[in-house]
Amino acid sequence: MAARVLLGPRLQRRQLRYTILLFLALWFLAAVVLIYGQQATSSQHLFRLGFIAPLVRRPPVRHGRMPLATPLADLGPREPCLGPRQRLLSESADDELWYERLEHVSYPKPLIGSYADLGLSQTWMTAEGRYGPYGFKQEDAGYKRSRVEWERVDWGQLQDECVARNAHRFPRQEGRARPRMERRFTWLNQTGLGLTMPGWKDFNSTRRTALVVRAFSGFEYKAEDMWHLRSLVVETALRTGGEYAVFLLVHIQDGKGSVFASGADYEAAFEAAGIPEELQPLAVLWDDGLLESWYPQVEEHRTMWQANQPLQLFALHYPEFDHYWQIELDQRFSSDAGAYLDAVAAFARREPRRQALERASFPLRQQQHSSYAELSAAVDAANAGASRAWGPLDAPAEIDPMGPQAPASLDWQWGVGEEADVIVTSFCAPVHGSQWVFAHYARGFAAATQRWFCPPAVMRASRSLLLAVHAAQASQGLSVASEAMLPTWALWHGLKLSYPPQPVFARGPQDEAWYGVAPEASPNGLGHGNPQSFAQRGLSWWWASDWPRHLMDAWLHGHDDDAAALLTEHRGQVYMANVALHPVKT
């Protein structure tokens, strides 16, 4: 009886402790639900983020080292494809660009870059000659081409038919360019891809490239934007026999993060996005909730920090491409876009790996070096023959490099004929010691680890590189800012980087400090330029410039009052040289 009396208070005290602990646990769970409830419109957000991928850092994903690349065989003759006028492009004069030979006009010399070294044609065109096939002045009585009902054009079907006509040219054919009919993006907890991280050895070459144009919901598509997008499809996808495919990657910015909650939610977001009817077959939606689902360990998903995350997921879900160009809505090609991108890719393919990084830090200025070969010789001398990126460069412990084993001795043939894993469109610089506004942003590895940035974030990346970045972000939370992501990961993994000498023009005199020093004056064999410079906002290709918009306005409206050397007038017509422009805001 005494034992029972003594035991009672103990049980009561123990029960009280359990009650308090249970209350605290319930209070904590309620607080978590409340916090997440403020960030999402449904409880699915909590499930999507918290209970799929635990916030623990995993070891680096290991796929082993790649074999040495061998030059790829030529794909063979391109089979002609149907264009928007439902005629073979090879037989349709109305779909042709109209060039003009202006023999009395000296072709302009760019501030940096080289037409000859890039293999780019020195063409002249009026705005009508450039965009006439795509609807420019189609409403005018004097329009000289057959008119097109653009809203009835199915660009996805035209691309798919073109690939089918050229199927014999490609190693394998799968997928289609009509993502509206085949939605692949899902939250991580709904994916059918499995949670293993695919790598370079999981896919065979397809010899095709995706042109992924970044867009956003609510964007007002002007006529100029439509001419530009139509030209991309015809000139890159259709005139190349399907070597490219064009997609519109649309950021839904409604703040809900629920686009992928259900098929109905996706369709509702699609209808509200304001995508023109003719572009809808090409559109792939994404939102911040999708990025949060796949990359819960990365604290930032905003485009200014992580512009590549949607492209990484695109490469994961659309593996039928070897390479992925990230293209902006506000860039323009004043001549054939497919020929331009082919020239850029061919140059990168011809480049050796030796001193590729060192060369990428120097913009080619023909006032200093008359050719790329002369610049390369000067870079070689400035580095005494050494090459920083001979295999993986400065990789942190969190990275298991996958690039091929470098040859034992330096030679100039390694990499020649090999596709570049990343092609940048402006010169590069080391992050440390720079004034870059995002220089401090490094997550998941030692901040002292060297990184490289090459703005703007308009780059071409291989599937292997994008999947390597995807794995590091999804499983380990490693992160740097957008313009440093692809070049840094390529160098860490020992992959091939290339900066082709794209012609860039200037509106007026430029600050010498912007381009850095010549190789002959370099203290360590690097260029020491400033890729963040505003460069008086007067460059034809840069991350921040107002001159491209002025050039387009003068060209489209037929006056050359702000032309410099890029525009010239002949017989009352204004012509533009062959150049890529960015940014061109509408």
Summary of the structure (lengths in Angstrom):
residues: 586
radius of gyration: 26.7
end to end distance: 90.3
largest distance: 118.7
contacts: 1866
relative contact order: 0.14
helix: 37%
strand: 11%
